[in-house]
Amino acid sequence: MIVHNGATVSFLQPYASLRAANVTSTREPICVATPRRIPFHYVSTAGVAELTNLSSLREKSVAEHIPPTGASGYTTSKWASEVVLENASASYKIPVTVHRPSTVVEAAGKPDDVLPHDALGTLLRFSREVRAVPLPKKWTGCFDIVPVDQVAQHIVEEALLPSTGGIRYKHIAGSKKVSAQDLNKFVATQIQDPVEVMPMEDWIDCAKAHGLREDLSGWFLAVASKPRFLPSILMGSDL
């Protein structure tokens, strides 16, 4: 089998700069899988739900929902790879499973295992340090929190199941849903201490004093000023 997660994880870079690392890298192992129809497991993101304008996303294709101008480059690259795999599965009869993890956070007990370009992980890390979270007033919906070790376990378990052929979609969502307006409560449970809520500009000033990078500061300001709806991620058991 092939398990493919090859991707540059960055919410700062545009699609054009991520296409080679995230989409071309998906095309290449398809050539390996095709002759013998090797089962292909692709790790996408539940973030593709934000491209649909739906209130919730079932485990199905989102190919018809073309990313609009200005959509996240990272999410767009995952959408494009899903479409590439859908076409390959239909044309070459490759068994494909698309795994869509929701909001992935560090494993329990490892709060500092955050990648440099992981936006939410960075936000949570600095929120723990400054004991405050920003209030993105234009965000609605919930973050569906799932630890990275649970994501890995799910993918391994699915990969070991007998192949059914065709293409299927599997959502990986956690049991913890955190409202975009209640991030302070989530962080408070992590540090066992009260957590303040403050405007994004003030939070960035505090986080900068603790080492927040300038490029991430600008990104947080930009996304906080735009409306954002977080759809519900439905798993098979929810249907």
Rosetta blueprint (number, residue, H / E / L):
1 M L
2 I E
3 V E
4 H E
5 N L
6 G L
7 A L
8 T L
9 V L
10 S L
11 F L
12 L L
13 Q L
14 P L
15 Y H
16 A H
17 S H
18 L H
19 R H
20 A H
21 A H
22 N H
23 V H
24 T H
25 S H
26 T H
27 R H
28 E H
29 P H
30 I H
31 C H
32 V H
33 A H
34 T L
35 P L
36 R L
37 R L
38 I L
39 P L
40 F E
41 H E
42 Y E
43 V E
44 S L
45 T L
46 A H
47 G H
48 V H
49 A H
50 E H
51 L H
52 T L
53 N L
54 L L
55 S L
56 S E
57 L E
58 R L
59 E L
60 K L
61 S L
62 V L
63 A L
64 E L
65 H L
66 I L
67 P L
68 P L
69 T L
70 G L
71 A L
72 S L
73 G H
74 Y H
75 T H
76 T H
77 S H
78 K H
79 W H
80 A H
81 S H
82 E H
83 V H
84 V H
85 L H
86 E H
87 N H
88 A H
89 S H
90 A H
91 S H
92 Y H
93 K L
94 I L
95 P L
96 V E
97 T E
98 V E
99 H E
100 R E
101 P E
102 S L
103 T E
104 V E
105 V E
106 E L
107 A L
108 A L
109 G L
110 K L
111 P L
112 D L
113 D L
114 V L
115 L L
116 P L
117 H L
118 D L
119 A H
120 L H
121 G H
122 T H
123 L H
124 L H
125 R H
126 F H
127 S H
128 R H
129 E H
130 V H
131 R L
132 A E
133 V E
134 P E
135 L L
136 P L
137 K L
138 K L
139 W E
140 T E
141 G E
142 C E
143 F E
144 D E
145 I E
146 V E
147 P E
148 V H
149 D H
150 Q H
151 V H
152 A H
153 Q H
154 H H
155 I H
156 V H
157 E H
158 E H
159 A H
160 L L
161 L L
162 P L
163 S L
164 T L
165 G L
166 G L
167 I E
168 R E
169 Y E
170 K E
171 H E
172 I E
173 A L
174 G L
175 S L
176 K E
177 K E
178 V E
179 S E
180 A L
181 Q L
182 D L
183 L H
184 N H
185 K H
186 F H
187 V H
188 A H
189 T H
190 Q H
191 I H
192 Q L
193 D L
194 P L
195 V L
196 E E
197 V E
198 M E
199 P L
200 M H
201 E H
202 D H
203 W H
204 I H
205 D H
206 C H
207 A H
208 K H
209 A H
210 H L
211 G L
212 L L
213 R L
214 E H
215 D H
216 L H
217 S H
218 G H
219 W H
220 F H
221 L H
222 A H
223 V H
224 A H
225 S L
226 K L
227 P L
228 R E
229 F E
230 L E
231 P L
232 S E
233 I E
234 L L
235 M L
236 G H
237 S H
238 D H
239 L L
